């Protein structure tokens, strides 16, 4: 079985070489659909033996992806972005996946590096990146394309199944200056998407959140519109779509004088716990809120859950987030809660655990001294509530 790797590019000379280095050894064909690069992107792709095809960009990722798929000749497609690398350990496993006659597609783990200068700090999401070449496999949506027909439906139609694989991609973080550029560019695509197909809840939520990240107050009105869409589902056991997690993060952090939404924070908290019990961003926001209110029992219970999720890797993988909130930050704040609850042995255990960590050793030492003296309040390391979603 042959494999075609597909990429979209535009001015990717800083990241393309590592991406191609990681995929060329295992691919029989590499298609690079270039949307108008003005740097060395095309030259780099050509040097690696990729087949470069020009595509006229029209603010539509799905159109560009579907163009790339039409150039492929392999039995299987592997989609990789130019700021990602396939981890070396997956090479043999990828070739084994191609031999499974009963398989139609595989999901892969995507390690989302939050910041370009923190390669060891990432969280994991999953995505379908390996699938059979099939005429009905098509993408839809100008931004963050999804499959028009779910791969599971196409698999069933062909008498096959979709599986989780052992493959891992590393998604490398953007530099700070690129983040704002990406956000403004995302707003443009989201506006066009919502004009084409108004009222899409997921895109509406992302549009509102992106506007607020750019300090545009219009985002509050957009998110109020999104809230009206979820009101009929508030009694349901599960959320309408995974992106509602981001909407709840907003509801739990927005000030009362800015919010135009018909859901109160108490209602949003109840929905968060019911719909997303393993969501680190939501648990973190709620823990911080209880801590600031002085309810250390409630805060400690949520922090205990965060620490356990970090240890087990069993957290909700539907969106990326800052990994500190399931790691050392969670342990530090849990220790601070235990102190305030007068459970000094547990507080001491938390602070001692941090002595072998990477970032909070000095603060842990100070807190251990305070526990020993038992007359000072240890420092809390809660930083401002994280709103989730690595860009």
HELIX and SHEET records of a PDB file:
HELIX    1   1 UNK A   16  UNK A   24  1                                   9    
HELIX    2   2 UNK A   41  UNK A   47  1                                   7    
HELIX    3   3 UNK A   61  UNK A   71  1                                  11    
HELIX    4   4 UNK A   88  UNK A   90  5                                   3    
HELIX    5   5 UNK A   91  UNK A   97  1                                   7    
HELIX    6   6 UNK A  151  UNK A  157  1                                   7    
HELIX    7   7 UNK A  176  UNK A  196  1                                  21    
HELIX    8   8 UNK A  201  UNK A  213  1                                  13    
HELIX    9   9 UNK A  218  UNK A  230  1                                  13    
HELIX   10  10 UNK A  231  UNK A  233  5                                   3    
HELIX   11  11 UNK A  244  UNK A  253  1                                  10    
HELIX   12  12 UNK A  265  UNK A  275  1                                  11    
HELIX   13  13 UNK A  280  UNK A  293  1                                  14    
HELIX   14  14 UNK A  296  UNK A  312  1                                  17    
HELIX   15  15 UNK A  323  UNK A  326  5                                   4    
HELIX   16  16 UNK A  328  UNK A  340  1                                  13    
HELIX   17  17 UNK A  344  UNK A  353  1                                  10    
HELIX   18  18 UNK A  354  UNK A  356  5                                   3    
HELIX   19  19 UNK A  361  UNK A  373  1                                  13    
SHEET    1   A 8 UNK A  51  UNK A  54  0                                        
SHEET    2   A 8 UNK A  29  UNK A  34  1                                        
SHEET    3   A 8 UNK A   3  UNK A   9  1                                        
SHEET    4   A 8 UNK A  76  UNK A  79  1                                        
SHEET    5   A 8 UNK A 122  UNK A 132 -1                                        
SHEET    6   A 8 UNK A 103  UNK A 113 -1                                        
SHEET    7   A 8 UNK A 161  UNK A 171  1                                        
SHEET    8   A 8 UNK A  84  UNK A  86 -1                                        
SHEET    1   B 2 UNK A 139  UNK A 140  0                                        
SHEET    2   B 2 UNK A 146  UNK A 147 -1                                        
END                                                                             
